[in-house]
């Protein structure tokens, strides 16, 4: 498919990234929309080991391949895939940790303290469940022992963070209830 130029004006062509689609030629818009439709209806997602791969995961795979080639080695698909999985699990861990910190910080700073310990523990448990879903989702591509070991490592780190923060919150609650 050959596209017409998006705009006639050369100065606008130099700054296409700042133009809105409506400011481009109608012929180009029509061709762009036709290509977009074709891509979304006819193209299959990239798959590795029978698993769909996101754009970020493809970028990580390509990065691993380029590094191997630049070192004069042959890219190893299994090793590159494990790096992708590790990145996904680490990202899940980081997102879960961030969410847990944000939500537990709200409890720690709450003006409702002191309150019943069971109520605090229920709130913290609900946050844990939400965070566990995030990190569990990051393992949907896991099909080998290596990602499972990585997942368990990050789960252990997350549990350690949960326990530490929960002890801090409960200690603060106890101290405030004594005052």
DABEL-V601258 format. One record per backbone hydrogen bond with DSSP energy under -1.0 kcal/mol. NH is the residue of the N-H (numbers start at 1). CO is the residue of the C=O. If there is no record, write none. Layout:
NH,CO / NH,CO
This chain:
13,9 / 14,10 / 15,12 / 18,15 / 19,16 / 23,20 / 24,21 / 25,6 / 29,25 / 30,26 / 31,27 / 32,28 / 33,29 / 34,30 / 35,31 / 36,32 / 37,33 / 38,34 / 39,35 / 40,36 / 41,37 / 42,38 / 43,39 / 48,51 / 51,48 / 53,46 / 58,54 / 59,55 / 60,56 / 61,57 / 62,58 / 63,59 / 64,60 / 65,61 / 66,62 / 67,63 / 68,64 / 69,65 / 70,66 / 71,67 / 72,69 / 73,68 / 80,76 / 81,77 / 82,78 / 83,79 / 84,80 / 85,81 / 86,82 / 87,83 / 88,84 / 89,85 / 90,86 / 91,87 / 92,88 / 93,89 / 94,90 / 95,91 / 96,92 / 97,93 / 98,94 / 99,95 / 100,96 / 101,97 / 102,98 / 103,99 / 104,100 / 105,101 / 106,102 / 107,103 / 108,104 / 109,105 / 110,107 / 120,116 / 121,117 / 122,118 / 123,119 / 124,120 / 125,121 / 126,122 / 127,123 / 128,124 / 129,125 / 130,126 / 131,127 / 132,128 / 133,129 / 134,130 / 135,131 / 136,132 / 137,133 / 139,136 / 140,137 / 142,139 / 148,144 / 149,145 / 150,146 / 151,147 / 152,148 / 153,149 / 154,150 / 155,151 / 156,152 / 157,153 / 158,154 / 159,155 / 160,156 / 161,157 / 162,158 / 163,159 / 164,160 / 165,161 / 166,162 / 167,163 / 168,164 / 169,165 / 170,166 / 171,167 / 172,168 / 173,169 / 174,170 / 175,171 / 176,172 / 177,173 / 178,174
